[in-house]
Amino acid sequence: MVDLSKRKLFTRRASKTQLVYDAGQRLPWAQADSIFIDGCTQCGKCIDACETKIIIKGSGGFPTVDFEKGECTFCESCVNACPEPIFRPTKETAWKIAAKINSTCLAYKNVECRTCSDECEPTAIQFSFGVGHVPQPKLDSQLCTGCGACISACPVSAISMTDCNEDSNASQ
Protein backbone atom coordinates (compact mmCIF):
# COMPACT_ATOMS: atom_id res chain seq x y z
CA MET A 1 0.00 0.00 0.00
CA VAL A 2 1.28 3.48 -0.86
CA ASP A 3 1.74 5.83 2.09
CA LEU A 4 0.49 9.18 0.77
CA SER A 5 2.04 11.13 3.65
CA LYS A 6 5.54 10.01 2.57
CA ARG A 7 4.87 11.15 -1.02
CA LYS A 8 4.08 14.62 0.33
CA LEU A 9 7.56 14.79 1.93
CA PHE A 10 9.18 14.83 -1.51
CA THR A 11 6.69 17.19 -3.13
CA ARG A 12 6.70 19.71 -0.26
CA ARG A 13 2.93 19.71 -0.21
CA ALA A 14 0.94 20.16 2.97
CA SER A 15 0.12 16.89 4.70
CA LYS A 16 -3.59 17.78 4.65
CA THR A 17 -5.69 15.22 2.78
CA GLN A 18 -6.54 16.68 -0.60
CA LEU A 19 -8.87 15.78 -3.43
CA VAL A 20 -6.27 17.06 -5.87
CA TYR A 21 -3.20 14.93 -6.57
CA ASP A 22 0.21 16.52 -6.96
CA ALA A 23 -0.10 17.14 -10.70
CA GLY A 24 -3.84 17.39 -11.25
CA GLN A 25 -7.35 16.37 -10.44
CA ARG A 26 -8.38 12.80 -9.67
CA LEU A 27 -10.43 10.95 -12.26
CA PRO A 28 -14.23 11.02 -12.17
CA TRP A 29 -15.78 8.21 -10.11
CA ALA A 30 -12.36 7.34 -8.64
CA GLN A 31 -12.48 5.74 -5.24
CA ALA A 32 -10.65 7.25 -2.27
CA ASP A 33 -7.05 8.23 -2.99
CA SER A 34 -5.58 5.34 -0.99
CA ILE A 35 -7.72 2.74 -2.83
CA PHE A 36 -7.13 4.33 -6.23
CA ILE A 37 -3.37 4.61 -5.85
CA ASP A 38 -3.03 1.15 -4.33
CA GLY A 39 -5.07 -0.46 -7.14
CA CYS A 40 -3.96 1.54 -10.16
CA THR A 41 -1.40 -0.31 -12.28
CA GLN A 42 -0.62 2.83 -14.32
CA CYS A 43 -1.43 0.91 -17.51
CA GLY A 44 -2.59 4.07 -19.32
CA LYS A 45 -5.82 2.60 -20.66
CA CYS A 46 -7.83 5.46 -19.13
CA ILE A 47 -5.51 7.98 -20.79
CA ASP A 48 -5.99 6.36 -24.19
CA ALA A 49 -9.77 6.11 -23.72
CA CYS A 50 -10.38 9.76 -22.74
CA GLU A 51 -12.33 11.40 -25.55
CA THR A 52 -11.22 14.93 -24.64
CA LYS A 53 -7.60 13.91 -23.87
CA ILE A 54 -7.59 15.60 -20.47
CA ILE A 55 -6.28 12.57 -18.59
CA ILE A 56 -2.52 12.69 -18.28
CA LYS A 57 0.19 10.84 -16.38
CA GLY A 58 0.58 12.76 -13.17
CA SER A 59 2.86 12.48 -10.17
CA GLY A 60 4.30 9.00 -9.77
CA GLY A 61 2.79 7.97 -13.11
CA PHE A 62 -0.77 7.95 -11.79
CA PRO A 63 -3.47 9.27 -14.13
CA THR A 64 -4.91 12.68 -13.31
CA VAL A 65 -7.20 15.15 -15.02
CA ASP A 66 -5.66 18.34 -16.41
CA PHE A 67 -8.45 20.87 -16.89
CA GLU A 68 -6.04 23.20 -18.71
CA LYS A 69 -6.41 20.81 -21.66
CA GLY A 70 -10.21 20.88 -21.71
CA GLU A 71 -13.31 19.61 -19.99
CA CYS A 72 -14.62 16.30 -18.70
CA THR A 73 -17.71 15.20 -20.63
CA PHE A 74 -18.46 12.41 -18.15
CA CYS A 75 -18.41 9.92 -21.03
CA GLU A 76 -17.37 7.11 -18.64
CA SER A 77 -14.68 5.90 -21.08
CA CYS A 78 -11.94 6.02 -18.45
CA VAL A 79 -14.00 3.89 -16.08
CA ASN A 80 -14.95 1.38 -18.78
CA ALA A 81 -11.37 1.06 -20.04
CA CYS A 82 -9.88 0.35 -16.63
CA PRO A 83 -9.40 -3.35 -15.79
CA GLU A 84 -8.98 -2.62 -12.06
CA PRO A 85 -11.79 -2.14 -9.47
CA ILE A 86 -10.73 1.40 -8.53
CA PHE A 87 -13.85 3.30 -9.60
CA ARG A 88 -17.23 3.83 -7.97
CA PRO A 89 -20.43 3.06 -9.94
CA THR A 90 -21.08 5.66 -12.65
CA LYS A 91 -24.67 6.05 -11.45
CA GLU A 92 -23.19 8.02 -8.53
CA THR A 93 -22.03 11.63 -8.81
CA ALA A 94 -18.68 11.72 -10.62
CA TRP A 95 -17.02 13.85 -7.96
CA LYS A 96 -17.80 16.49 -5.38
CA ILE A 97 -15.87 19.40 -6.80
CA ALA A 98 -16.93 22.79 -8.05
CA ALA A 99 -15.31 25.71 -9.79
CA LYS A 100 -13.99 28.59 -7.72
CA ILE A 101 -13.43 32.02 -9.23
CA ASN A 102 -10.29 33.59 -7.81
CA SER A 103 -9.46 37.26 -7.23
CA THR A 104 -7.43 37.46 -10.46
CA CYS A 105 -10.66 37.32 -12.52
CA LEU A 106 -10.67 40.09 -15.13
CA ALA A 107 -14.22 41.14 -14.20
CA TYR A 108 -13.06 41.81 -10.62
CA LYS A 109 -10.49 44.17 -12.16
CA ASN A 110 -13.25 45.93 -14.15
CA VAL A 111 -12.26 44.33 -17.47
CA GLU A 112 -15.07 42.91 -19.61
CA CYS A 113 -14.77 39.14 -19.92
CA ARG A 114 -17.45 36.45 -19.78
CA THR A 115 -15.58 33.57 -21.37
CA CYS A 116 -16.22 31.21 -18.47
CA SER A 117 -20.01 31.61 -18.64
CA ASP A 118 -19.94 31.09 -22.41
CA GLU A 119 -18.33 27.69 -21.83
CA CYS A 120 -20.48 26.68 -18.85
CA GLU A 121 -23.13 24.32 -20.20
CA PRO A 122 -25.10 23.95 -16.95
CA THR A 123 -25.08 27.78 -16.60
CA ALA A 124 -23.51 27.59 -13.16
CA ILE A 125 -21.61 30.81 -13.93
CA GLN A 126 -23.81 33.84 -14.50
CA PHE A 127 -22.90 37.51 -14.64
CA SER A 128 -24.79 40.20 -12.74
CA PHE A 129 -24.90 43.77 -13.95
CA GLY A 130 -24.27 46.73 -11.69
CA VAL A 131 -23.65 50.43 -11.89
CA GLY A 132 -20.04 51.55 -12.18
CA HIS A 133 -18.45 48.24 -13.07
CA VAL A 134 -18.51 45.51 -15.68
CA PRO A 135 -20.78 42.51 -15.00
CA GLN A 136 -19.51 40.42 -12.09
CA PRO A 137 -19.40 36.60 -12.03
CA LYS A 138 -21.68 34.63 -9.75
CA LEU A 139 -21.09 30.92 -9.37
CA ASP A 140 -23.90 28.59 -8.34
CA SER A 141 -22.02 25.63 -6.86
CA GLN A 142 -25.27 23.61 -6.83
CA LEU A 143 -25.38 23.75 -10.64
CA CYS A 144 -21.63 23.26 -11.16
CA THR A 145 -20.79 19.72 -12.31
CA GLY A 146 -17.04 20.19 -11.97
CA CYS A 147 -16.54 19.53 -15.69
CA GLY A 148 -13.73 22.11 -15.90
CA ALA A 149 -14.83 23.73 -19.18
CA CYS A 150 -14.45 27.16 -17.58
CA ILE A 151 -10.83 26.52 -16.54
CA SER A 152 -9.31 26.06 -19.97
CA ALA A 153 -11.39 28.95 -21.35
CA CYS A 154 -10.26 31.51 -18.77
CA PRO A 155 -7.60 33.80 -20.29
CA VAL A 156 -5.99 34.58 -16.92
CA SER A 157 -6.31 31.20 -15.16
CA ALA A 158 -8.58 32.70 -12.51
CA ILE A 159 -10.65 29.57 -12.01
CA SER A 160 -9.73 26.49 -10.03
CA MET A 161 -11.55 23.46 -8.69
CA THR A 162 -12.29 23.06 -5.02
CA ASP A 163 -13.41 20.09 -2.98
CA CYS A 164 -17.02 20.72 -1.94
CA ASN A 165 -16.51 18.49 1.11
CA GLU A 166 -13.65 20.69 2.36
CA ASP A 167 -15.75 23.85 1.91
CA SER A 168 -18.66 22.44 3.90
CA ASN A 169 -16.30 21.21 6.64
CA ALA A 170 -14.56 24.59 6.85
CA SER A 171 -17.83 26.45 7.36
CA GLN A 172 -18.83 24.27 10.32
C-alpha positions in Angstrom: 0.0 0.0 0.0 1.3 3.5 -0.9 1.7 5.8 2.1 0.5 9.2 0.8 2.0 11.1 3.6 5.5 10.0 2.6 4.9 11.2 -1.0 4.1 14.6 0.3 7.6 14.8 1.9 9.2 14.8 -1.5 6.7 17.2 -3.1 6.7 19.7 -0.3 2.9 19.7 -0.2 0.9 20.2 3.0 0.1 16.9 4.7 -3.6 17.8 4.7 -5.7 15.2 2.8 -6.5 16.7 -0.6 -8.9 15.8 -3.4 -6.3 17.1 -5.9 -3.2 14.9 -6.6 0.2 16.5 -7.0 -0.1 17.1 -10.7 -3.8 17.4 -11.2 -7.3 16.4 -10.4 -8.4 12.8 -9.7 -10.4 10.9 -12.3 -14.2 11.0 -12.2 -15.8 8.2 -10.1 -12.4 7.3 -8.6 -12.5 5.7 -5.2 -10.7 7.2 -2.3 -7.1 8.2 -3.0 -5.6 5.3 -1.0 -7.7 2.7 -2.8 -7.1 4.3 -6.2 -3.4 4.6 -5.9 -3.0 1.2 -4.3 -5.1 -0.5 -7.1 -4.0 1.5 -10.2 -1.4 -0.3 -12.3 -0.6 2.8 -14.3 -1.4 0.9 -17.5 -2.6 4.1 -19.3 -5.8 2.6 -20.7 -7.8 5.5 -19.1 -5.5 8.0 -20.8 -6.0 6.4 -24.2 -9.8 6.1 -23.7 -10.4 9.8 -22.7 -12.3 11.4 -25.5 -11.2 14.9 -24.6 -7.6 13.9 -23.9 -7.6 15.6 -20.5 -6.3 12.6 -18.6 -2.5 12.7 -18.3 0.2 10.8 -16.4 0.6 12.8 -13.2 2.9 12.5 -10.2 4.3 9.0 -9.8 2.8 8.0 -13.1 -0.8 7.9 -11.8 -3.5 9.3 -14.1 -4.9 12.7 -13.3 -7.2 15.2 -15.0 -5.7 18.3 -16.4 -8.4 20.9 -16.9 -6.0 23.2 -18.7 -6.4 20.8 -21.7 -10.2 20.9 -21.7 -13.3 19.6 -20.0 -14.6 16.3 -18.7 -17.7 15.2 -20.6 -18.5 12.4 -18.1 -18.4 9.9 -21.0 -17.4 7.1 -18.6 -14.7 5.9 -21.1 -11.9 6.0 -18.5 -14.0 3.9 -16.1 -15.0 1.4 -18.8 -11.4 1.1 -20.0 -9.9 0.3 -16.6 -9.4 -3.3 -15.8 -9.0 -2.6 -12.1 -11.8 -2.1 -9.5 -10.7 1.4 -8.5 -13.8 3.3 -9.6 -17.2 3.8 -8.0 -20.4 3.1 -9.9 -21.1 5.7 -12.7 -24.7 6.1 -11.4 -23.2 8.0 -8.5 -22.0 11.6 -8.8 -18.7 11.7 -10.6 -17.0 13.9 -8.0 -17.8 16.5 -5.4 -15.9 19.4 -6.8 -16.9 22.8 -8.0 -15.3 25.7 -9.8 -14.0 28.6 -7.7 -13.4 32.0 -9.2 -10.3 33.6 -7.8 -9.5 37.3 -7.2 -7.4 37.5 -10.5 -10.7 37.3 -12.5 -10.7 40.1 -15.1 -14.2 41.1 -14.2 -13.1 41.8 -10.6 -10.5 44.2 -12.2 -13.2 45.9 -14.1 -12.3 44.3 -17.5 -15.1 42.9 -19.6 -14.8 39.1 -19.9 -17.5 36.5 -19.8 -15.6 33.6 -21.4 -16.2 31.2 -18.5 -20.0 31.6 -18.6 -19.9 31.1 -22.4 -18.3 27.7 -21.8 -20.5 26.7 -18.8 -23.1 24.3 -20.2 -25.1 23.9 -16.9 -25.1 27.8 -16.6 -23.5 27.6 -13.2 -21.6 30.8 -13.9 -23.8 33.8 -14.5 -22.9 37.5 -14.6 -24.8 40.2 -12.7 -24.9 43.8 -13.9 -24.3 46.7 -11.7 -23.6 50.4 -11.9 -20.0 51.6 -12.2 -18.4 48.2 -13.1 -18.5 45.5 -15.7 -20.8 42.5 -15.0 -19.5 40.4 -12.1 -19.4 36.6 -12.0 -21.7 34.6 -9.7 -21.1 30.9 -9.4 -23.9 28.6 -8.3 -22.0 25.6 -6.9 -25.3 23.6 -6.8 -25.4 23.8 -10.6 -21.6 23.3 -11.2 -20.8 19.7 -12.3 -17.0 20.2 -12.0 -16.5 19.5 -15.7 -13.7 22.1 -15.9 -14.8 23.7 -19.2 -14.4 27.2 -17.6 -10.8 26.5 -16.5 -9.3 26.1 -20.0 -11.4 28.9 -21.3 -10.3 31.5 -18.8 -7.6 33.8 -20.3 -6.0 34.6 -16.9 -6.3 31.2 -15.2 -8.6 32.7 -12.5 -10.6 29.6 -12.0 -9.7 26.5 -10.0 -11.5 23.5 -8.7 -12.3 23.1 -5.0 -13.4 20.1 -3.0 -17.0 20.7 -1.9 -16.5 18.5 1.1 -13.6 20.7 2.4 -15.7 23.9 1.9 -18.7 22.4 3.9 -16.3 21.2 6.6 -14.6 24.6 6.8 -17.8 26.4 7.4 -18.8 24.3 10.3 
